[in-house]
Amino acid sequence: MSDNKLSLLELNQLINETLQEKFSNKIWLVAEIGEINFNQTGHAYLELIEKDKNSDKIIAKARATIWSYTLRMLKPYFETTTNQELTSGLKILINVSVEFHEIYGFSLNIKDIDPTYTLGDIERRRLEILRKLEEEGIINMNKDIDLPIVIQKIAIISSATAAGYEDFTNQLDYNKHGYKFYYKLFPALMQGQQTEQSIINALEKIFENADFFDVVVIIRGGGSKSDLMSFDKYDLAYFITQFPIPVISGIGHEKDISVVDIVSHTSLKTPTAVAEFLISNITDFDNYINELFKNIESTVIENIQTEKENLLYIAQKFSQNVKNKTNTEKTKLLVLQEKFINKTKNRINNSIIKMDFYNNSIKNIVKYNFNAKRTKLDREFEKLKYRATNKIYEIQEKINNYEKRINILDPKNVMKKGYSITKFNGKIIKNAKLIKKGDKIETILYQDKIISLIEETNKDNIIKI
């Protein structure tokens, strides 16, 4: 066993000899560029990969190189033919030599490249994506969404530093009509391997506020054809077809149409063209409204003129009808007036006759009643006269009796007999206790009166004058 041992170098040399013997001639190889780096010396270092068709899992890898003298010829030839940069993600058909170095190991040295294969593969993959979208019945789903009548709230997916983004916003902000737009940027990478996922992430953020925005705009400036590969991805295309509001693309490729362009609601070549489209949307609506106003105004004026003519015709017809009706009614009124006068005259005559009859009847009744009442009144007057005479006599007798009693009770008649009345301060004195020394009293006689001054009173009410 120890006699068969090999050193690492010997093993690598055997592998090298075997490979040179097995792969003495160059071979054409199909692979995908997983990574590619350009060295300062002018060399290109690649990692070639192969993926499983069903799972997209990498099932093989190999290092490869393109030396600078070969690269200077292959790269321009490939890029001018395919209009694509030599970059990762491309599937290529290359002519290689199989090499093995005792220190650096296995590698492939690229001698030539067939650009037509890459073109065919890119188109094939693109067609496969479109065919799959068609088979799933979703390729036109976003196109079927109606654009808002007026687009003013815009969600933008772009790189914040992209010239296309600045051109787009300037076009909106300084449009000649003075229309106002609200827009919000959802930043995303617009080139490189992360482009697809970055745009999907931005769409997911917009979806959270989909009810607010009118449209989504995906824009970028110009670039190489290889940059367009990121817009030929199934997942991104699928996401756009399922989006609930219209998606407008302006990716900046004048000649090529990407899958994103095809599935978007509206596809335009440049960001500036997208801005013009949005402005024209409002301009069309503005013109429509103005035209509508003009049509309404014209219709109203026409209707007014028509109605005016109809009204004039109706007025003339009405005037004639009124005249005819007036004459007819006037005739009827004259007939009714004559009838009324005759009936009134007859009724008045009848009423006069009745009135005379009633008048005579009333006179007779009044005269009879008056005589009866007068006779009754005369009787009552005689009764009253008799009663009054008796009453007067009775009253006269009472008065005479009262006069006799008054004369009897009159103080003057009493004082004729020698009686007198004594007063103090105008009041009759009934009690001598009310009189004191110095008071003046008045004694009234039948014909005269005596004024006395009280000089002294005592306890027995004896007064000394």
PETA-V639410 format. One record per helix or strand of 2 or more residues. SS is the DSSP state (helix for helix, strand for strand). FROM is the first residue (numbers start at 1). LEN is the number of residues. If there is no record, write none. Layout:
ss:SS from:FROM len:LEN
ss:SS from:FROM len:LEN
This chain:
ss:helix from:2 len:3
ss:helix from:8 len:15
ss:strand from:27 len:12
ss:strand from:44 len:8
ss:strand from:58 len:9
ss:helix from:68 len:15
ss:strand from:91 len:11
ss:strand from:105 len:10
ss:helix from:115 len:21
ss:strand from:153 len:6
ss:helix from:163 len:11
ss:strand from:182 len:6
ss:helix from:195 len:13
ss:strand from:215 len:5
ss:helix from:225 len:7
ss:helix from:234 len:8
ss:strand from:246 len:5
ss:helix from:259 len:5
ss:strand from:266 len:3
ss:helix from:271 len:139
ss:helix from:411 len:5
ss:strand from:421 len:4
ss:strand from:427 len:2
ss:helix from:432 len:3
ss:strand from:440 len:5
ss:strand from:449 len:5
ss:strand from:456 len:2
ss:strand from:463 len:2
